[in-house]
Amino acid sequence: MDNEINPIDQILKLRELLKKYEYEYYVLNQSSVSDAEYDKLMNQLIDLESKYPQFITPDSPTQKVGGTFDSSFKKVRHNTPMLSLSNVYNEEEIRTFTKRIDDVIDNKLQEYVCECKIDGLSIALSYENGVLVKAATRGDGITGEDITLNAYNIASIPQHIPYYGNIEVRGEVYMSKHTLEELNIIQERQGKEPFANCRNAAAGSLRQLDYTITKQRNLETFIYTLVEPEKYEIKSQYEALQFMKKLGFCINKEAKIVHNVQEILDYIKDLGNKRNSLPYDIDGVVIKLNDLDQYSTIGYTAKAPKWATAYKFPPEEVPCKLLDIVFTVGRTGRITPNAVIEPTKVAGSTITRSTLHNEDYILSKDLRIGDTIYIHKAGDVIPEVGDVLLERRPKDAKPFKMIDTCPICKEKIYREEGEADYYCLNINCPARILESVIHFCDRKAMNIDGMGEANVKLLLDLNLIENIADIYQLYNHSYELKHIPGWGEKSVYNLLNAIENSKNNSLERLLFALGILQVGEKTAKILAKEFNNIDNLMNADMATLSNIDNIGPIMAKDIYNFFKEEKNIELINKLKSYGVNMVNLNAQKADSNSFFSGKTIVLTGTLSFMGRTEASNLLENECGAKMSGSVSKKTDLVIVGDNPGSKYDKALELNIKILTEEEFHNLLIEEGKILL
């Protein structure tokens, strides 16, 4: 993971905006931004947190694919997660995307399918014996909302199809430009606020509790994903589109097979030229590898497939006045300058602030308070300061001067030679303490419910806690807690109970919660599995750390240094004395006598008796196996289900032991991992 631009303050700003937009969309059925803007915002945050994993917190919107839910709708779980797409913005990034695929697949003559990126709302449709039985929104990607009644009232969604088995398709619900115009005329006549764009209108119309309103809104759909295409002997994305079209689904006619980067760029150019003449809104182009058999080989990240991406059209740029430059402090002490600008509407939303990254960035642009500057949304989403309009510079424009003390604690700040950022090194800085406690308590870390940002700030302000360790002494202040306005006995009991329960978390959660530089959720799991307890990790030398897979020398140095700092050793010892678990509980579950223990295993094809994710978790957590997504000489065993694809062929080529589904099933029964 690399460290480049954009500090924690930009991450916090992104999270704040995403949560606001999620509330508007999922609860209020309206939004101040388009779906494209929201997706770009989410993708930018994912990118930032991958570069700065130490700043990932459990309540970050990146920890779920979608947003929150409206309690008015029944929740439904997706059998296959509905993932988002990664984004690319230029030719270089498109070439990088295709090269990654070429590097994985031996055959360099790849086909891609280019499709319109429709500016609407994702939907999943499930049919049984030819009848529509369920329609769901994407939700958080794992769980969506049941909108079946509303789907019945969208004319382009067939209630019956000529396929008499179980089938699921996915696509986008949208509102045409013409329908939006007519709807807004009605809205204005009724004295209601008009919808800002087609996407907002589609979202608000689809998620109506009164399905008759959905029917009146004339929503439309484009279907573009066939779930589990191997069940229907479909071998390519383009073939899947034609298959779904024959079943009666609406398929976007702009979909086209291309063969190289130049053809992708030509498609983007052509579509961009006719973008405004299309009857529906698009915000980019989706690029998918056509060969479905290669999808499992290429694989997935936590949030997106690696075999597809979305090109986004260039951003809008608007001039505005730079009113001030202010500074914020992150959890690690990083000082970030931020532009305060006059309220300016850019690509559909009003911007008042934008990160300026660091001192060098400001000086390179010669930004001065009072300047007129261009502001745009990087990738159509992130507010970013562009160039200065020098011809408009006033005579009294104030040159930038970097501060030399922390804006919060007033201690001197430092910048290491060769580094871009300044840091407040005061570990007792209120800003650093606040952010570290919030991170420690969040869901993906120690999961202490009731210790969100507002409550953490309140407890710090009341001097009931001063640091992370003090959380586990809050029971000594139960009287004071019960007398905090709005808290009461029940909420205090729940909080103290959540704190007590957090002591039983496995080691990987604690490692993530401690906020070690470079150590995100995935790295924390690797460290926990490698060392089993915190003492082993604390005593590890640089060479040992550097030799661990996925941990390079820079990350190893940060981990090593963390456990050599006296304040961190003192914190860990305090947590130990308070009863916080320091061992890998998952490792204790693994059966060292299992046939699968210690083996590097690849799963391919469909298993009939359990899902592949469930099987992977069982093999890893209970059998002590090491799961891999690709077959190589290091692979010990390949487990093969139905329609295994190229991994099976690769295993045969390398003479790797292959286990059939029946053999795998019988071994699990013999070892008592599953019941007969």
Sequence and secondary structure as in RCSB ss.txt:
>XXXX:A:sequence
MDNEINPIDQILKLRELLKKYEYEYYVLNQSSVSDAEYDKLMNQLIDLESKYPQFITPDSPTQKVGGTFDSSFKK
VRHNTPMLSLSNVYNEEEIRTFTKRIDDVIDNKLQEYVCECKIDGLSIALSYENGVLVKAATRGDGITGEDITLN
AYNIASIPQHIPYYGNIEVRGEVYMSKHTLEELNIIQERQGKEPFANCRNAAAGSLRQLDYTITKQRNLETFIYT
LVEPEKYEIKSQYEALQFMKKLGFCINKEAKIVHNVQEILDYIKDLGNKRNSLPYDIDGVVIKLNDLDQYSTIGY
TAKAPKWATAYKFPPEEVPCKLLDIVFTVGRTGRITPNAVIEPTKVAGSTITRSTLHNEDYILSKDLRIGDTIYI
HKAGDVIPEVGDVLLERRPKDAKPFKMIDTCPICKEKIYREEGEADYYCLNINCPARILESVIHFCDRKAMNIDG
MGEANVKLLLDLNLIENIADIYQLYNHSYELKHIPGWGEKSVYNLLNAIENSKNNSLERLLFALGILQVGEKTAK
ILAKEFNNIDNLMNADMATLSNIDNIGPIMAKDIYNFFKEEKNIELINKLKSYGVNMVNLNAQKADSNSFFSGKT
IVLTGTLSFMGRTEASNLLENECGAKMSGSVSKKTDLVIVGDNPGSKYDKALELNIKILTEEEFHNLLIEEGKIL
L
>XXXX:A:secstr
    S  HHHHHHHHHHHHHHHIIIIITS  SS HHHHHHHHHHHHHHHHH GGG  TTSGGGSSS    TTS E
EE SS     EEE SHHHHHHHHHHHHHH S     EEEEEEESSEEEEEEEETTEEEEEEE TTSSEEEB HHH
HHT TTS SB S  SEEEEEEEEE  HHHHHHHHHHHHHTT    SSHHHHHHHHHT SSHHHHHHTT EEEEEE
ESSGGGGT  BHHHHHHHHHHTT    TT EEE SHHHHHHHHHHHHHTGGGSSS EEEEEEEESBGGGHHHH B
 SSSBSSEEEEE    EEEEEEEEEEEEE TT EEEEEEEEEEEEETTEEEEEEE  SHHHHHHHT EET EEEE
EEETTTEEEEEEE GGG  TT EE    SB TTT  BEE  TT S EEE  TT HHHHHHHHHHHHSTTTT  TT
  HHHHHHHHHTTS SSSGGGGGGGGGHHHHHTSTT HHHHHHHHHHHHHHHTT  HHHHHHHTT TT  HHHHH
HHHHHHSBHHHHHT  HHHHHTSTT  HHHHHHHHHHTTSHHHHHHHHHHHHTT   B HHHHHS TTSTTTT E
EEEESB SSS HHHHHHIIIIIS  EEESS  TT  EEEE BS THHHHHHHHTT EEEEHHHHHHHHHHTTSS 
 
